[in-house]
Amino acid sequence: MPIKTSSLKNQMTGTVSPTFAGARDATSGTVGTGGGGSPTSFPTAIKYSKVAGGRGNTFSINRFFIEFDTSDISVTPADATLQIPGSTNSSADFFAVKATFSDGSLSGGDFDAIDGWSAGSDNSSNVTKYSSEVTSWSTGGYNNITLTSDALSDMVSEDNFKICLIQSGNDLANVDAVAVVQTGISNTNSLRLSYTEGATGFGHKTIGVASANIGKISGVATANVGKVIGVD
């Protein structure tokens, strides 16, 4: 099973604001100093915070962005798993969604660089989800996140496969509520993308036998067979 390590990984810290919209719908933020193992972790990599105070509310939101070089993947993988080392905190449930920042570079203007994002809206159905909701998190080891068919398709169609990890209940869903939830990611271990290579060649049953169980047809490897008796 091939394994890729991330070509980019970093936290984007949003604007601290007295309003929910000011924090959540901001178009810019501050890129973390991550990379090369420094800092050793992002303890608030994914975060939603609303703290109510006597002089008003304070909102802050963090999102985490990842990129993998998938330029050498030419066939849609059969499956794929995002492997993320956890650290420190584990209270923010989240989704992995499709990101749209520039290849190989994350800038301050990429806080909302999310496919389908619309300010002021519940974006739960607008974004391209690359995972189911992640609701449990190990702070002391790798967390395995199974990727969706949309992710598998983009792994072959995009040379740079880009992901945003976004808190689900408030940030993605556009829900203003008093809460402080955050999930941490280790920066001393690699973020990894493991996958099963997709099948090539003839991909259908032959005489009732599944293609996965067929190595050759009349002595020819299935990878080199396009048709059998003129049928694709």
C-alpha positions as CSV (number, residue, x, y, z in Angstrom):
1,M,0.0,0.0,0.0
2,P,1.7,3.3,-1.1
3,I,2.0,6.0,1.5
4,K,2.6,9.7,0.8
5,T,3.7,12.3,3.3
6,S,2.3,15.8,3.2
7,S,4.1,18.5,1.1
8,L,2.4,21.2,3.2
9,K,0.7,21.3,6.6
10,N,-0.2,24.3,8.7
11,Q,-2.6,25.9,11.0
12,M,-4.5,29.0,10.0
13,T,-5.5,31.2,13.0
14,G,-8.5,33.3,12.3
15,T,-9.3,36.9,13.3
16,V,-10.3,37.3,16.9
17,S,-13.6,39.1,16.9
18,P,-16.5,40.3,19.1
19,T,-19.0,38.8,16.6
20,F,-19.5,35.3,15.3
21,A,-19.6,36.5,11.7
22,G,-16.5,38.5,12.1
23,A,-14.5,35.4,13.1
24,R,-16.2,32.8,11.1
25,D,-16.6,34.6,7.8
26,A,-13.2,36.3,7.8
27,T,-11.4,36.0,4.5
28,S,-7.9,36.2,6.1
29,G,-5.9,34.9,9.0
30,T,-2.5,34.2,10.3
31,V,-0.5,31.3,8.9
32,G,1.3,29.3,11.6
33,T,5.1,28.9,11.8
34,G,4.8,25.1,11.3
35,G,7.2,23.1,9.2
36,G,10.3,21.2,9.9
37,G,9.0,20.0,13.3
38,S,8.8,23.5,14.8
39,P,6.6,24.0,16.7
40,T,6.4,20.4,18.0
41,S,2.6,20.5,17.9
42,F,-0.4,22.5,16.9
43,P,-2.5,22.1,20.1
44,T,-5.4,24.2,18.7
45,A,-5.1,23.1,15.1
46,I,-8.9,22.9,14.8
47,K,-10.8,25.3,17.0
48,Y,-14.0,27.1,17.7
49,S,-14.2,29.3,20.7
50,K,-16.9,31.7,22.0
51,V,-16.2,33.2,25.4
52,A,-18.9,35.3,26.9
53,G,-17.7,38.2,29.1
54,G,-19.1,41.1,31.0
55,R,-17.9,43.5,28.2
56,G,-19.0,41.3,25.3
57,N,-18.2,38.1,23.5
58,T,-14.9,37.0,22.1
59,F,-14.8,34.6,19.1
60,S,-11.8,32.8,17.6
61,I,-11.6,30.0,15.0
62,N,-8.7,28.0,13.7
63,R,-8.6,25.7,10.6
64,F,-5.9,23.3,9.5
65,F,-4.7,22.9,5.9
66,I,-2.8,20.0,4.3
67,E,-1.5,19.3,0.8
68,F,-0.2,16.1,-0.8
69,D,1.6,15.7,-4.2
70,T,-0.6,13.2,-6.1
71,S,0.8,14.0,-9.6
72,D,1.9,10.4,-10.0
73,I,-1.5,8.9,-9.3
74,S,-3.1,8.1,-12.7
75,V,-5.8,5.6,-11.7
76,T,-8.5,6.3,-9.1
77,P,-7.4,4.5,-5.9
78,A,-9.6,1.8,-4.5
79,D,-9.5,3.4,-1.1
80,A,-7.5,5.9,0.9
81,T,-6.8,6.8,4.5
82,L,-5.6,10.1,5.9
83,Q,-3.3,9.4,8.9
84,I,-2.9,12.3,11.3
85,P,-0.8,12.2,14.5
86,G,-2.8,13.7,17.4
87,S,-1.6,16.0,20.2
88,T,-2.9,17.6,23.4
89,N,-6.6,18.4,22.7
90,S,-9.4,16.3,21.3
91,S,-12.7,18.1,21.9
92,A,-13.4,19.6,18.4
93,D,-15.2,17.3,16.0
94,F,-14.5,18.1,12.4
95,F,-14.7,17.2,8.7
96,A,-11.9,16.9,6.1
97,V,-13.1,19.0,3.2
98,K,-11.7,20.1,-0.2
99,A,-9.4,23.2,0.0
100,T,-8.5,25.6,-2.8
101,F,-5.4,27.4,-1.8
102,S,-2.6,27.8,-4.4
103,D,-0.3,24.9,-5.1
104,G,2.4,24.5,-2.6
105,S,1.7,27.7,-0.7
106,L,-0.6,28.8,2.1
107,S,-1.1,32.6,2.6
108,G,-3.0,34.8,5.0
109,G,-5.8,35.3,2.5
110,D,-6.6,31.5,2.4
111,F,-8.6,31.3,5.6
112,D,-11.7,30.7,3.5
113,A,-10.0,28.8,0.7
114,I,-12.6,26.0,0.8
115,D,-14.4,24.6,-2.2
116,G,-18.1,25.7,-2.0
117,W,-17.6,28.1,0.9
118,S,-20.3,30.8,1.3
119,A,-20.0,33.4,4.0
120,G,-23.0,33.6,6.3
121,S,-24.3,30.2,5.3
122,D,-24.5,26.7,6.7
123,N,-21.9,25.2,4.5
124,S,-22.5,21.6,5.6
125,S,-23.9,20.8,2.2
126,N,-22.0,23.3,0.1
127,V,-18.5,22.0,0.7
128,T,-16.9,18.9,-0.8
129,K,-16.5,16.5,2.1
130,Y,-13.5,14.3,2.0
131,S,-14.5,12.4,5.2
132,S,-17.3,11.5,7.5
133,E,-17.4,13.6,10.7
134,V,-14.5,12.8,12.9
135,T,-15.8,12.5,16.5
136,S,-13.0,10.7,18.3
137,W,-9.4,11.6,18.5
138,S,-6.2,10.0,20.0
139,T,-3.8,12.6,21.3
140,G,-1.0,10.0,21.6
141,G,-0.9,8.3,18.2
142,Y,-2.1,8.3,14.6
143,N,-5.7,8.9,13.8
144,N,-7.0,7.1,10.6
145,I,-9.6,8.9,8.6
146,T,-11.2,7.0,5.7
147,L,-11.6,9.2,2.7
148,T,-14.7,9.5,0.5
149,S,-15.2,8.8,-3.2
150,D,-14.9,12.5,-3.9
151,A,-11.5,12.5,-2.3
152,L,-10.5,9.4,-4.4
153,S,-11.5,11.1,-7.6
154,D,-9.6,14.3,-6.7
155,M,-6.5,12.3,-5.9
156,V,-6.3,11.3,-9.5
157,S,-7.6,14.5,-11.1
158,E,-5.5,16.9,-9.1
159,D,-1.7,17.1,-9.0
160,N,-1.9,18.7,-5.6
161,F,-4.5,17.2,-3.3
162,K,-5.6,19.8,-0.8
163,I,-7.5,19.4,2.5
164,C,-9.0,21.7,5.1
165,L,-9.8,20.3,8.6
166,I,-12.8,22.4,9.9
167,Q,-14.7,22.2,13.1
168,S,-18.1,20.8,12.3
169,G,-20.8,21.9,14.8
170,N,-20.2,25.7,14.7
171,D,-17.7,26.7,12.1
172,L,-18.9,24.6,9.2
173,A,-22.6,24.7,10.2
174,N,-22.7,28.4,11.0
175,V,-24.0,28.0,14.5
176,D,-23.3,30.7,17.1
177,A,-23.0,29.1,20.6
178,V,-21.0,29.5,23.7
179,A,-18.3,26.8,23.6
180,V,-14.6,26.2,23.5
181,V,-13.6,23.1,21.5
182,Q,-10.2,22.4,20.0
183,T,-8.2,19.4,18.6
184,G,-4.4,19.2,18.4
185,I,-2.1,17.8,15.8
186,S,1.5,16.7,16.3
187,N,4.1,18.4,14.2
188,T,7.0,16.0,15.0
189,N,5.5,13.1,13.0
190,S,4.5,13.0,9.4
191,L,0.9,13.5,8.1
192,R,0.4,10.6,5.8
193,L,-1.9,9.6,3.0
194,S,-2.1,5.8,2.4
195,Y,-4.0,4.3,-0.4
196,T,-4.7,1.1,-2.4
197,E,-3.9,1.5,-6.0
198,G,-6.8,1.2,-8.4
199,A,-7.1,-1.6,-10.9
200,T,-6.2,-1.1,-14.5
201,G,-6.9,-3.0,-17.6
202,F,-10.0,-5.2,-18.0
203,G,-12.2,-4.7,-15.0
204,H,-15.2,-7.0,-15.5
205,K,-16.3,-10.5,-14.6
206,T,-15.2,-13.2,-17.1
207,I,-17.2,-16.4,-17.1
208,G,-18.6,-15.4,-13.7
209,V,-15.2,-14.7,-12.1
210,A,-14.6,-11.2,-10.6
211,S,-11.8,-9.3,-12.2
212,A,-10.0,-9.0,-8.9
213,N,-9.5,-12.7,-8.9
214,I,-8.2,-12.9,-12.5
215,G,-4.6,-12.5,-13.2
216,K,-4.5,-13.4,-16.9
217,I,-6.9,-14.1,-19.8
218,S,-5.5,-16.5,-22.3
219,G,-2.1,-15.9,-20.9
220,V,-2.3,-12.1,-21.1
221,A,-2.1,-10.1,-17.9
222,T,-5.4,-8.3,-17.2
223,A,-3.6,-4.9,-17.0
224,N,-2.9,-5.4,-20.8
225,V,-6.5,-6.5,-21.7
226,G,-8.8,-3.8,-22.9
227,K,-11.5,-6.1,-24.4
228,V,-12.6,-9.7,-24.4
229,I,-14.3,-10.9,-27.7
230,G,-14.7,-7.2,-28.7
231,V,-16.4,-6.2,-25.4
232,D,-15.0,-3.5,-23.1
